């Protein structure tokens, strides 16, 4: 974008002309990932780049925990999508909820099923659709 090249800014949100005509004309699409990209810019503008980067680091650590402790071999894409589209607080809530359920720690399938169910419930309450877009 012009902000990055001509004005030597990190991103559009730093520009005094944001949202400029070029930004508005950009074909973002209507998919969830485009929505998340726009929300990320807004969060950077509201809280600053450092805070946003800290959130992304927490998001990365959460997906790593989900994959290490709750991936029965079929949930990788689902967990990655959930951690991309859902607010960090909701992913943390899902983990806390599944840890509160008395499950056999060795039954990875049961743990994954429980976590997926909780994630679906929380996403649905927040109007987040956890289906990969094609």
N, C-alpha and C positions, 0 to 999 in steps of 0.2 A: 504494500500500500504506500501511498505517497508520504504518509507521516514517517514511515520508517526510512525511506530513501531520501526524500528532499529535506525533511525537517530533522532527521537523525533522532527520531523518538523511538522508544522501545515498542510502543503499540499505539493504536488509534486513540485510546482513552486519554492519553496525555496531551493530545492536540487541543488547542483552544477552539478549533472549529468543529470538534466532535459533537454530534454526528454530522459530518459534512455530506454534501450531495453525493459524492462518490461512495461513501460508506452506505448511505441509504439505498443507492442503486445496486450495490453489490448483491449478487444472487446468493443469499444465505440458504435458501431452501426452507422447507417447513419441517424437516426431520428433527428429531430430538438432539442429535449431536450439534446441529447448527444452533439450536436454542441454547445448548450448554456453552458453546463458544461465545455467544453474545452475552450470556450471564457471567462468564468468566471475565470478559472485558469490564462489565459493570462492577463486579466485585473488586477487580484491580483498581478501578477508579475510586470506589468507595473506601476500601481498606488499605490500599497500597500493594505494590508488587511483592514486597517481602512477606506480608501476611498471607497473600494468595499462594505464594510458593510454599509456605509452611503448611497450608491446608493441603496442597498437592502432595507434599511429603507424607502427611498423615494418611491421605488417600492411598498412596503407594504401600505404606506399611499395613493398612487394613486389608488391601487385596492380597498381599503376601500372607497375612494371617489366615484369611479365608482359604486360600489355596493350600497352605501347609496343613491346616487342621480340619478342613471340611470338604475337601475335593475328593470325591469318590471315583474320579476319573472321567466324569461327564459334566462337571459343573464349572470348569475353567472359564468358558466364554460368558456364562451367566454371571459369575462373580465379577468378572472384569467389566461387564456392561453395567451391573448394579453399582459398582464403585465409581463408574464414570458418570452415570446419570443421577444418582441419588446424592443428596447432601451428606457430608461426612457424619453429621450427627445422627442421621437415620441409619447409616451403616453401623455406627457404634451401638445404637439402640438394638439393632437386629442381633449383633453379637452378644450383647448383655442378655437379651431375651432367650437366645438359644442356650446360653451357659446356665440359665436358671432352670432349664428343663432337665429333669433327671433322666439322662440317657446313658446307655452303656457306652463308656468311652472308647471301647474297641470296635463298636459297630459304626463304621464310617458312613455306611449308607443311611442309617437312621439319623446320624448327625447332619448329613448333607440335606436329607429330606426335610428335617425340622428347620434348618436355617433357610432353605429355599422358600419354604412356606411362610416363614416370618418376613423375609425380604419381600415376597410378593404382596403380603398383607400391608406392610408399611408403604411400599411403593404405590399400591392402589389407593390407599388413604390420601396420598400426596399427589394423586393424578399423574403418576409416572408410569409409563408403559415400558415394561422390561422385555421387549421383543426386538431382536436384531432387525434393522431396516435393510432392505435390499435394494 
